[in-house]
Amino acid sequence: MLDIRKVAFHDAIPLSGIPALLVPSLSATVISDLHLGYEEELYKEGILLSKTQVEDLQKKLEEMHRLVSTKRLIINGDIRHGFGKITRSQRKELERFFLHASGYYEEILVIRGNHDNYLKSVLNDLKIQLLDQLYENEILIMHGHKEHAEFVKKSKIIIIGHEHPALILRDEHGQQSKFLAFLYLPTILKNILILIPPFSKFAGGNVITNDKRTLLSIVSRKYAILEEGIPFVIYEGLGTVELPRMAFLSYG
């Protein structure tokens, strides 16, 4: 079985304070779950939010690029929030984001997520590839809502989004706090499964414990050995911090 910490510090490295992963062998930065169009979808339900999402994502891109420069940006699914046809304003948001990102990266690849209906025509116009999964150098990147078992079984490292992983931790005084987290999980196939947190602040966090019922992805539920996983939580102002194995954590 691969060594989790070696993977985390050499092969697929969580960036400090940002929900993004550096994969040196692919010359790529990987992010997931942008959920663009979230504000418009809420407006349809009668909830009004200031439209700041694109600007927030652009600032994160700039911060990410200051930390590490790679040739490729891989967006691992759920670019969109809604499921229906793309409206004119949503199309403009998508174009603004991708045109901004193209200033930092030579190549942008998009992995299809479960929200990404009607996206292909927009990406075609921007000359951006839309893939069901990416498999290179024994690394598999896929959103996680589908299994793609033939690729899972031959990969050394699997990177998924979809889960929106977060932990609720309790300190010695009983105070509970919620943190977005990267989870590095060994699997029953003896490869390493990495869950990456959402890039969008609107995506929220799915709280994961050692109970597999807290997992969303068919891949995680079927293959992960949760209690042996190592989380790296994102602390505001402190960066990304490694915690003990999941089995030793005190959950909320």
C-alpha positions as a Markdown table, in Angstrom:
| # | Residue | x | y | z |
|---|---|---|---|---|
| 1 | Met | 0.0 | 0.0 | 0.0 |
| 2 | Leu | 1.2 | 3.5 | -0.8 |
| 3 | Asp | 2.3 | 5.7 | 2.2 |
| 4 | Ile | -0.3 | 8.3 | 2.8 |
| 5 | Arg | 2.0 | 11.0 | 4.1 |
| 6 | Lys | 4.4 | 10.5 | 1.2 |
| 7 | Val | 1.5 | 11.0 | -1.2 |
| 8 | Ala | 0.4 | 14.2 | 0.7 |
| 9 | Phe | 3.9 | 15.7 | 0.7 |
| 10 | His | 5.2 | 14.6 | -2.7 |
| 11 | Asp | 2.6 | 13.4 | -5.1 |
| 12 | Ala | -0.7 | 15.3 | -4.4 |
| 13 | Ile | 0.0 | 18.2 | -2.1 |
| 14 | Pro | -2.7 | 20.3 | -0.3 |
| 15 | Leu | -2.0 | 24.0 | -0.7 |
| 16 | Ser | -1.7 | 26.1 | 2.4 |
| 17 | Gly | -5.0 | 27.7 | 3.3 |
| 18 | Ile | -6.7 | 27.1 | -0.1 |
| 19 | Pro | -8.9 | 24.2 | -1.1 |
| 20 | Ala | -6.6 | 23.2 | -4.0 |
| 21 | Leu | -4.2 | 20.3 | -4.7 |
| 22 | Leu | -0.8 | 20.5 | -6.4 |
| 23 | Val | -0.1 | 17.4 | -8.5 |
| 24 | Pro | 3.6 | 17.8 | -9.7 |
| 25 | Ser | 3.7 | 14.8 | -12.1 |
| 26 | Leu | 0.8 | 16.3 | -14.1 |
| 27 | Ser | 2.1 | 19.9 | -13.8 |
| 28 | Ala | -1.4 | 20.6 | -12.5 |
| 29 | Thr | -3.4 | 22.4 | -9.8 |
| 30 | Val | -6.7 | 20.6 | -9.1 |
| 31 | Ile | -9.8 | 22.3 | -7.7 |
| 32 | Ser | -13.4 | 21.2 | -7.4 |
| 33 | Asp | -17.0 | 22.3 | -6.9 |
| 34 | Leu | -17.2 | 25.9 | -8.0 |
| 35 | His | -21.0 | 25.9 | -8.1 |
| 36 | Leu | -21.2 | 29.0 | -10.3 |
| 37 | Gly | -24.7 | 30.4 | -10.6 |
| 38 | Tyr | -25.5 | 29.7 | -6.9 |
| 39 | Glu | -26.8 | 33.2 | -6.3 |
| 40 | Glu | -29.1 | 33.1 | -9.3 |
| 41 | Glu | -30.5 | 29.7 | -8.3 |
| 42 | Leu | -31.3 | 31.2 | -4.8 |
| 43 | Tyr | -32.9 | 34.2 | -6.4 |
| 44 | Lys | -35.4 | 31.9 | -8.2 |
| 45 | Glu | -36.4 | 30.7 | -4.7 |
| 46 | Gly | -36.9 | 34.3 | -3.5 |
| 47 | Ile | -33.5 | 34.6 | -1.7 |
| 48 | Leu | -31.4 | 37.6 | -2.7 |
| 49 | Leu | -27.6 | 37.6 | -2.4 |
| 50 | Ser | -25.1 | 40.1 | -3.6 |
| 51 | Lys | -23.4 | 38.7 | -6.8 |
| 52 | Thr | -19.9 | 38.4 | -5.6 |
| 53 | Gln | -19.2 | 34.7 | -6.3 |
| 54 | Val | -17.1 | 35.2 | -9.5 |
| 55 | Glu | -15.0 | 37.9 | -7.9 |
| 56 | Asp | -14.4 | 35.6 | -4.8 |
| 57 | Leu | -13.3 | 32.7 | -7.1 |
| 58 | Gln | -11.0 | 35.0 | -9.1 |
| 59 | Lys | -9.3 | 36.2 | -5.9 |
| 60 | Lys | -8.8 | 32.6 | -4.8 |
| 61 | Leu | -7.3 | 31.8 | -8.2 |
| 62 | Glu | -4.9 | 34.8 | -7.8 |
| 63 | Glu | -3.9 | 33.6 | -4.3 |
| 64 | Met | -3.4 | 30.1 | -5.5 |
| 65 | His | -1.3 | 31.2 | -8.4 |
| 66 | Arg | 1.0 | 33.2 | -6.0 |
| 67 | Leu | 1.6 | 30.0 | -4.0 |
| 68 | Val | 2.3 | 27.7 | -6.9 |
| 69 | Ser | 2.5 | 28.0 | -10.7 |
| 70 | Thr | 1.5 | 25.1 | -12.9 |
| 71 | Lys | 0.9 | 24.6 | -16.6 |
| 72 | Arg | -2.6 | 23.1 | -16.1 |
| 73 | Leu | -5.7 | 23.9 | -14.1 |
| 74 | Ile | -8.0 | 20.9 | -13.6 |
| 75 | Ile | -11.5 | 21.6 | -12.4 |
| 76 | Asn | -12.9 | 18.4 | -10.9 |
| 77 | Gly | -16.6 | 18.8 | -11.5 |
| 78 | Asp | -19.6 | 20.8 | -10.5 |
| 79 | Ile | -18.6 | 24.0 | -12.2 |
| 80 | Arg | -22.3 | 24.9 | -12.2 |
| 81 | His | -24.7 | 24.9 | -9.3 |
| 82 | Gly | -28.0 | 24.5 | -11.2 |
| 83 | Phe | -29.1 | 21.5 | -13.2 |
| 84 | Gly | -31.3 | 23.3 | -15.8 |
| 85 | Lys | -30.4 | 25.1 | -19.0 |
| 86 | Ile | -27.7 | 27.8 | -18.7 |
| 87 | Thr | -29.2 | 31.3 | -18.6 |
| 88 | Arg | -27.5 | 34.2 | -20.3 |
| 89 | Ser | -26.2 | 35.6 | -17.0 |
| 90 | Gln | -24.9 | 32.2 | -16.0 |
| 91 | Arg | -23.1 | 31.9 | -19.3 |
| 92 | Lys | -21.5 | 35.3 | -18.7 |
| 93 | Glu | -20.3 | 34.3 | -15.3 |
| 94 | Leu | -18.8 | 31.1 | -16.7 |
| 95 | Glu | -17.0 | 33.1 | -19.4 |
| 96 | Arg | -15.7 | 35.6 | -17.0 |
| 97 | Phe | -14.3 | 32.9 | -14.7 |
| 98 | Phe | -12.6 | 30.9 | -17.5 |
| 99 | Leu | -11.2 | 33.9 | -19.3 |
| 100 | His | -9.7 | 35.1 | -16.0 |
| 101 | Ala | -8.3 | 31.6 | -15.3 |
| 102 | Ser | -6.8 | 31.3 | -18.8 |
| 103 | Gly | -4.4 | 34.2 | -17.9 |
| 104 | Tyr | -2.7 | 31.9 | -15.4 |
| 105 | Tyr | -2.7 | 28.5 | -17.1 |
| 106 | Glu | -1.6 | 27.2 | -20.4 |
| 107 | Glu | -4.3 | 24.5 | -20.3 |
| 108 | Ile | -7.6 | 24.2 | -18.5 |
| 109 | Leu | -9.4 | 20.8 | -18.3 |
| 110 | Val | -12.9 | 20.3 | -16.9 |
| 111 | Ile | -14.0 | 17.0 | -15.4 |
| 112 | Arg | -17.8 | 16.5 | -15.7 |
| 113 | Gly | -19.7 | 16.6 | -12.4 |
| 114 | Asn | -23.3 | 15.7 | -11.6 |
| 115 | His | -24.3 | 19.4 | -11.9 |
| 116 | Asp | -22.6 | 20.0 | -15.2 |
| 117 | Asn | -25.5 | 19.7 | -17.6 |
| 118 | Tyr | -25.6 | 21.9 | -20.7 |
| 119 | Leu | -21.9 | 22.9 | -20.2 |
| 120 | Lys | -20.3 | 21.5 | -23.3 |
| 121 | Ser | -21.3 | 24.3 | -25.7 |
| 122 | Val | -19.9 | 27.0 | -23.4 |
| 123 | Leu | -16.6 | 25.1 | -23.0 |
| 124 | Asn | -16.4 | 24.4 | -26.7 |
| 125 | Asp | -16.7 | 28.1 | -27.5 |
| 126 | Leu | -13.8 | 28.7 | -25.0 |
| 127 | Lys | -11.8 | 25.8 | -26.4 |
| 128 | Ile | -11.8 | 24.0 | -23.1 |
| 129 | Gln | -12.0 | 20.2 | -22.9 |
| 130 | Leu | -14.8 | 18.5 | -21.0 |
| 131 | Leu | -13.9 | 15.0 | -19.8 |
| 132 | Asp | -15.6 | 12.3 | -17.9 |
| 133 | Gln | -12.3 | 11.5 | -16.1 |
| 134 | Leu | -8.6 | 12.1 | -16.5 |
| 135 | Tyr | -6.2 | 9.2 | -16.1 |
| 136 | Glu | -2.4 | 9.9 | -16.4 |
| 137 | Asn | 0.7 | 8.6 | -14.7 |
| 138 | Glu | -1.5 | 6.1 | -12.7 |
| 139 | Ile | -3.4 | 9.1 | -11.2 |
| 140 | Leu | -7.2 | 9.2 | -11.7 |
| 141 | Ile | -9.1 | 12.5 | -11.4 |
| 142 | Met | -12.9 | 12.2 | -11.5 |
| 143 | His | -15.7 | 14.0 | -9.8 |
| 144 | Gly | -16.9 | 11.0 | -7.7 |
| 145 | His | -20.6 | 10.7 | -8.5 |
| 146 | Lys | -19.9 | 7.7 | -10.7 |
| 147 | Glu | -17.6 | 4.8 | -10.0 |
| 148 | His | -15.5 | 4.3 | -13.2 |
| 149 | Ala | -14.4 | 1.0 | -11.6 |
| 150 | Glu | -12.0 | 0.1 | -14.4 |
| 151 | Phe | -9.9 | 3.2 | -13.8 |
| 152 | Val | -10.2 | 3.0 | -10.0 |
| 153 | Lys | -8.8 | -0.5 | -9.9 |
| 154 | Lys | -5.7 | 0.4 | -11.9 |
| 155 | Ser | -4.8 | 3.8 | -10.3 |
| 156 | Lys | -2.3 | 4.4 | -7.6 |
| 157 | Ile | -3.9 | 7.8 | -6.6 |
| 158 | Ile | -7.6 | 8.7 | -7.0 |
| 159 | Ile | -8.7 | 12.3 | -6.6 |
| 160 | Ile | -12.4 | 13.2 | -6.3 |
| 161 | Gly | -14.6 | 16.1 | -5.4 |
| 162 | His | -18.3 | 15.8 | -4.8 |
| 163 | Glu | -18.0 | 15.0 | -1.1 |
| 164 | His | -17.4 | 18.6 | 0.1 |
| 165 | Pro | -15.5 | 17.1 | 3.0 |
| 166 | Ala | -15.5 | 18.8 | 6.4 |
| 167 | Leu | -14.8 | 17.8 | 10.0 |
| 168 | Ile | -16.5 | 19.0 | 13.2 |
| 169 | Leu | -13.8 | 18.8 | 15.9 |
| 170 | Arg | -14.2 | 19.2 | 19.6 |
| 171 | Asp | -11.5 | 20.5 | 21.9 |
| 172 | Glu | -10.7 | 19.6 | 25.5 |
| 173 | His | -13.3 | 22.2 | 26.7 |
| 174 | Gly | -16.1 | 20.7 | 24.6 |
| 175 | Gln | -16.1 | 23.6 | 22.0 |
| 176 | Gln | -17.0 | 22.4 | 18.5 |
| 177 | Ser | -15.7 | 23.9 | 15.3 |
| 178 | Lys | -16.3 | 23.0 | 11.7 |
| 179 | Phe | -13.4 | 22.9 | 9.1 |
| 180 | Leu | -13.2 | 22.1 | 5.4 |
| 181 | Ala | -10.7 | 19.3 | 5.0 |
| 182 | Phe | -8.7 | 17.3 | 2.5 |
| 183 | Leu | -9.0 | 13.6 | 3.4 |
| 184 | Tyr | -6.3 | 11.1 | 2.3 |
| 185 | Leu | -7.8 | 7.6 | 2.6 |
| 186 | Pro | -6.3 | 4.2 | 2.0 |
| 187 | Thr | -8.6 | 1.8 | 0.2 |
| 188 | Ile | -9.3 | -1.9 | 0.1 |
| 189 | Leu | -7.6 | -1.9 | -3.3 |
| 190 | Lys | -4.4 | -0.6 | -1.6 |
| 191 | Asn | -4.4 | 2.7 | -3.5 |
| 192 | Ile | -5.0 | 6.2 | -2.0 |
| 193 | Leu | -8.2 | 8.1 | -2.4 |
| 194 | Ile | -8.1 | 11.9 | -1.9 |
| 195 | Leu | -11.2 | 13.9 | -1.2 |
| 196 | Ile | -10.7 | 17.6 | -1.9 |
| 197 | Pro | -12.9 | 20.3 | -0.4 |
| 198 | Pro | -15.0 | 22.7 | -2.4 |
| 199 | Phe | -13.4 | 25.8 | -4.0 |
| 200 | Ser | -16.6 | 27.8 | -3.6 |
| 201 | Lys | -17.5 | 29.3 | -0.2 |
| 202 | Phe | -21.2 | 28.6 | -1.1 |
| 203 | Ala | -20.7 | 24.9 | -1.4 |
| 204 | Gly | -20.7 | 24.3 | 2.3 |
| 205 | Gly | -19.2 | 21.2 | 3.9 |
| 206 | Asn | -20.4 | 17.7 | 4.3 |
| 207 | Val | -19.4 | 16.6 | 7.8 |
| 208 | Ile | -17.5 | 13.2 | 7.6 |
| 209 | Thr | -16.9 | 10.9 | 10.6 |
| 210 | Asn | -15.7 | 7.3 | 10.7 |
| 211 | Asp | -19.3 | 6.2 | 9.8 |
| 212 | Lys | -19.4 | 5.5 | 6.1 |
| 213 | Arg | -23.0 | 6.7 | 6.0 |
| 214 | Thr | -21.6 | 10.2 | 6.2 |
| 215 | Leu | -20.0 | 9.8 | 2.7 |
| 216 | Leu | -21.7 | 10.9 | -0.5 |
| 217 | Ser | -19.6 | 9.3 | -3.2 |
| 218 | Ile | -20.1 | 5.7 | -4.4 |
| 219 | Val | -16.3 | 5.6 | -4.7 |
| 220 | Ser | -15.7 | 6.6 | -1.0 |
| 221 | Arg | -18.4 | 4.3 | 0.3 |
| 222 | Lys | -17.2 | 1.3 | -1.6 |
| 223 | Tyr | -13.5 | 1.5 | -1.3 |
| 224 | Ala | -12.3 | 3.9 | 1.5 |
| 225 | Ile | -10.9 | 2.7 | 4.8 |
| 226 | Leu | -12.2 | 5.7 | 6.7 |
| 227 | Glu | -10.6 | 5.2 | 10.2 |
| 228 | Glu | -7.1 | 5.0 | 8.6 |
| 229 | Gly | -7.5 | 8.2 | 6.7 |
| 230 | Ile | -5.4 | 11.4 | 7.5 |
| 231 | Pro | -7.2 | 14.7 | 7.3 |
| 232 | Phe | -5.6 | 18.1 | 6.5 |
| 233 | Val | -7.9 | 20.8 | 7.7 |
| 234 | Ile | -8.0 | 24.4 | 6.4 |
| 235 | Tyr | -7.6 | 26.9 | 9.3 |
| 236 | Glu | -8.3 | 30.5 | 8.5 |
| 237 | Gly | -5.1 | 32.5 | 9.1 |
| 238 | Leu | -3.0 | 29.3 | 9.9 |
| 239 | Gly | -3.0 | 27.5 | 6.5 |
| 240 | Thr | -3.6 | 23.8 | 6.0 |
| 241 | Val | -2.8 | 21.6 | 9.0 |
| 242 | Glu | -2.3 | 17.8 | 9.3 |
| 243 | Leu | -4.3 | 16.1 | 12.0 |
| 244 | Pro | -4.0 | 12.6 | 13.5 |
| 245 | Arg | -5.7 | 9.6 | 11.8 |
| 246 | Met | -9.5 | 9.7 | 11.7 |
| 247 | Ala | -9.7 | 6.9 | 14.3 |
| 248 | Phe | -8.0 | 9.1 | 16.9 |
| 249 | Leu | -10.1 | 12.3 | 16.4 |
| 250 | Ser | -12.7 | 13.5 | 18.8 |
| 251 | Tyr | -15.8 | 14.4 | 16.7 |
| 252 | Gly | -18.6 | 16.7 | 17.4 |
